[in-house]
Amino acid sequence: MSSLPELQALIQEKYGLDPSQLDPNASMAQSGIDSLALVEFLFAVEDHYGIKLPEEDSQVDSLAALALVVDKVRASQAA
């Protein structure tokens, strides 16, 4: 199951952005999330899921890409 819906809810909670107005494949910068806010959001994602995002994946720029990384990390922890 994809973590995308939870990430959309989290971004709505933190930044007041309506998930229905966000293109999951678009750059988060296009949605009004600057680089500092993106770093803050990545920390919030780690806290929310109790995971550590791999350093090589710290440059994700869309919710869809972030969902794939989160799903990969969660699957590897469950194994």
MIRO-88002 format. One record per residue: x, y, z of N, C-alpha, C in turn. Coordinates in Angstrom, 2 decimals, always signed. Layout:
<vexvexs>
n_xx;n_yy;n_zz;ca_xx;ca_yy;ca_zz;c_xx;c_yy;c_zz
X;Y;Z;X;Y;Z;X;Y;Z
...
</vexvexs>
This chain:
<vexvexs>
n_xx;n_yy;n_zz;ca_xx;ca_yy;ca_zz;c_xx;c_yy;c_zz
+0.84;-1.18;+0.00;+0.00;+0.00;+0.00;+0.89;+1.25;+0.00
+0.56;+2.17;-0.86;+1.36;+3.38;-1.00;+1.15;+4.33;+0.18
+2.22;+4.99;+0.54;+2.15;+5.97;+1.62;+1.72;+7.34;+1.10
+1.44;+7.45;-0.20;+1.10;+8.74;-0.79;-0.09;+9.43;-0.11
-1.20;+8.74;+0.17;-2.31;+9.44;+0.84;-1.93;+10.01;+2.21
-1.12;+9.27;+2.96;-0.68;+9.77;+4.27;+0.25;+10.98;+4.11
+1.11;+10.94;+3.11;+2.00;+12.07;+2.86;+1.20;+13.30;+2.44
+0.17;+13.09;+1.64;-0.69;+14.20;+1.25;-1.39;+14.80;+2.46
-1.86;+13.95;+3.36;-2.51;+14.44;+4.58;-1.51;+15.19;+5.45
-0.28;+14.70;+5.53;+0.75;+15.34;+6.33;+1.12;+16.71;+5.76
+1.20;+16.80;+4.45;+1.54;+18.08;+3.85;+0.39;+19.08;+4.01
-0.82;+18.58;+4.02;-1.97;+19.46;+4.26;-1.94;+19.96;+5.70
-1.64;+19.07;+6.63;-1.58;+19.43;+8.05;-0.48;+20.48;+8.31
+0.70;+20.27;+7.72;+1.84;+21.16;+7.99;+1.77;+22.49;+7.23
+1.26;+22.46;+6.00;+1.33;+23.65;+5.16;-0.01;+24.15;+4.66
-1.09;+23.48;+5.02;-2.42;+23.92;+4.61;-2.68;+23.78;+3.12
-1.92;+22.92;+2.45;-2.11;+22.71;+1.02;-3.13;+21.61;+0.79
-4.12;+21.89;-0.02;-5.17;+20.93;-0.32;-4.61;+19.82;-1.20
-4.63;+18.57;-0.74;-4.06;+17.47;-1.53;-4.68;+17.33;-2.91
-5.95;+17.68;-3.06;-6.58;+17.55;-4.38;-6.02;+18.57;-5.37
-5.36;+19.60;-4.85;-4.77;+20.62;-5.72;-3.29;+20.34;-6.01
-2.74;+19.29;-5.41;-1.32;+18.96;-5.59;-1.15;+17.84;-6.61
-0.29;+18.06;-7.57;+0.08;+17.00;-8.50;+1.19;+16.20;-7.83
+0.95;+14.93;-7.51;+1.96;+14.14;-6.80;+3.28;+14.02;-7.56
+3.23;+14.20;-8.88;+4.44;+14.06;-9.70;+5.15;+15.38;-9.94
+4.55;+16.48;-9.52;+5.15;+17.79;-9.72;+6.16;+18.07;-8.61
+7.09;+18.93;-8.92;+8.06;+19.37;-7.94;+7.33;+20.04;-6.77
+7.78;+19.75;-5.56;+7.15;+20.37;-4.40;+7.38;+21.88;-4.40
+8.45;+22.33;-5.04;+8.69;+23.77;-5.16;+7.56;+24.43;-5.96
+7.03;+23.72;-6.95;+5.90;+24.24;-7.72;+4.65;+24.36;-6.87
+4.60;+23.63;-5.79;+3.46;+23.68;-4.88;+3.64;+24.73;-3.79
+4.76;+25.44;-3.84;+5.01;+26.50;-2.87;+5.84;+26.08;-1.68
+6.47;+24.92;-1.77;+7.31;+24.44;-0.67;+8.77;+24.69;-1.04
+9.38;+25.64;-0.36;+10.77;+25.97;-0.67;+11.71;+24.91;-0.10
+13.00;+25.05;-0.39;+13.97;+24.02;+0.00;+14.07;+23.85;+1.51
+13.96;+24.94;+2.26;+14.01;+24.82;+3.72;+12.77;+24.10;+4.24
+11.61;+24.43;+3.72;+10.38;+23.77;+4.13;+10.41;+22.29;+3.73
+11.04;+21.98;+2.60;+11.14;+20.59;+2.16;+11.97;+19.78;+3.14
+13.09;+20.34;+3.58;+13.93;+19.65;+4.56;+13.13;+19.42;+5.85
+12.42;+20.45;+6.28;+11.58;+20.32;+7.47;+10.52;+19.24;+7.28
+9.93;+19.19;+6.09;+8.92;+18.17;+5.80;+9.52;+16.77;+5.82
+10.74;+16.62;+5.30;+11.38;+15.30;+5.32;+11.62;+14.83;+6.75
+12.01;+15.75;+7.64;+12.15;+15.38;+9.05;+10.80;+14.98;+9.65
+9.75;+15.69;+9.27;+8.41;+15.35;+9.77;+7.99;+13.97;+9.27
+8.35;+13.64;+8.04;+8.04;+12.33;+7.48;+8.78;+11.24;+8.26
+10.05;+11.48;+8.55;+10.81;+10.52;+9.33;+10.18;+10.31;+10.71
+9.80;+11.40;+11.35;+9.16;+11.29;+12.67;+7.82;+10.57;+12.58
+7.04;+10.90;+11.57;+5.71;+10.31;+11.40;+5.78;+8.79;+11.25
+6.73;+8.33;+10.44;+6.84;+6.90;+10.16;+7.85;+6.17;+11.04
+8.62;+6.92;+11.82;+9.64;+6.29;+12.65;+10.73;+5.65;+11.82
+11.11;+6.33;+10.74;+12.13;+5.80;+9.83;+13.24;+6.83;+9.66
+14.31;+6.40;+9.03;+15.39;+7.28;+8.62;+15.50;+7.17;+7.11
+15.30;+8.30;+6.42;+15.41;+8.28;+4.96;+16.88;+8.19;+4.57
+17.20;+7.34;+3.61;+18.60;+7.21;+3.17;+19.11;+8.53;+2.62
+20.35;+8.83;+2.90;+20.98;+10.09;+2.45;+20.86;+10.26;+0.93
+21.05;+9.16;+0.20;+21.00;+9.26;-1.27;+19.59;+9.61;-1.79
+18.59;+9.46;-0.94;+17.22;+9.79;-1.34;+16.75;+11.12;-0.77
+17.67;+11.89;-0.23;+17.28;+13.15;+0.41;+16.96;+14.25;-0.59
+17.18;+13.99;-1.85;+16.92;+15.00;-2.88;+15.59;+14.78;-3.61
+14.71;+13.97;-3.06;+13.41;+13.76;-3.70;+12.70;+15.10;-3.81
+11.96;+15.25;-4.91;+11.37;+16.55;-5.17;+9.87;+16.50;-5.41
+9.29;+15.31;-5.38;+7.85;+15.20;-5.57;+7.27;+14.27;-4.52
+5.99;+14.42;-4.26;+5.34;+13.54;-3.28;+5.35;+12.10;-3.76
+5.18;+11.88;-5.06;+5.18;+10.51;-5.59;+6.54;+9.85;-5.37
+7.62;+10.59;-5.63;+8.97;+10.05;-5.42;+9.22;+9.79;-3.94
+8.77;+10.70;-3.11;+8.94;+10.52;-1.67;+8.16;+9.31;-1.19
+6.96;+9.10;-1.71;+6.16;+7.94;-1.33;+6.89;+6.65;-1.68
+7.53;+6.62;-2.84;+8.28;+5.42;-3.24;+9.43;+5.15;-2.27
+10.13;+6.19;-1.87;+11.25;+6.03;-0.93;+10.73;+5.55;+0.42
+9.68;+6.18;+0.92;+9.10;+5.79;+2.22;+8.65;+4.34;+2.16
+7.97;+3.96;+1.08;+7.50;+2.58;+0.96;+8.66;+1.59;+0.93
+9.75;+1.97;+0.24;+10.93;+1.10;+0.16;+11.56;+0.92;+1.54
+11.70;+2.01;+2.27;+12.31;+1.94;+3.60;+11.44;+1.13;+4.56
+10.13;+1.37;+4.51;+9.23;+0.62;+5.39;+9.23;-0.85;+5.05
+9.29;-1.21;+3.78;+9.32;-2.61;+3.37;+10.60;-3.29;+3.83
+11.72;-2.56;+3.76;+12.98;-3.17;+4.19;+13.01;-3.36;+5.70
+12.33;-2.48;+6.44;+12.25;-2.64;+7.90;+11.34;-3.79;+8.30
+10.32;-4.04;+7.49;+9.38;-5.11;+7.80;+9.96;-6.48;+7.48
+10.95;-6.51;+6.60;+11.53;-7.79;+6.18;+12.44;-8.37;+7.22
</vexvexs>
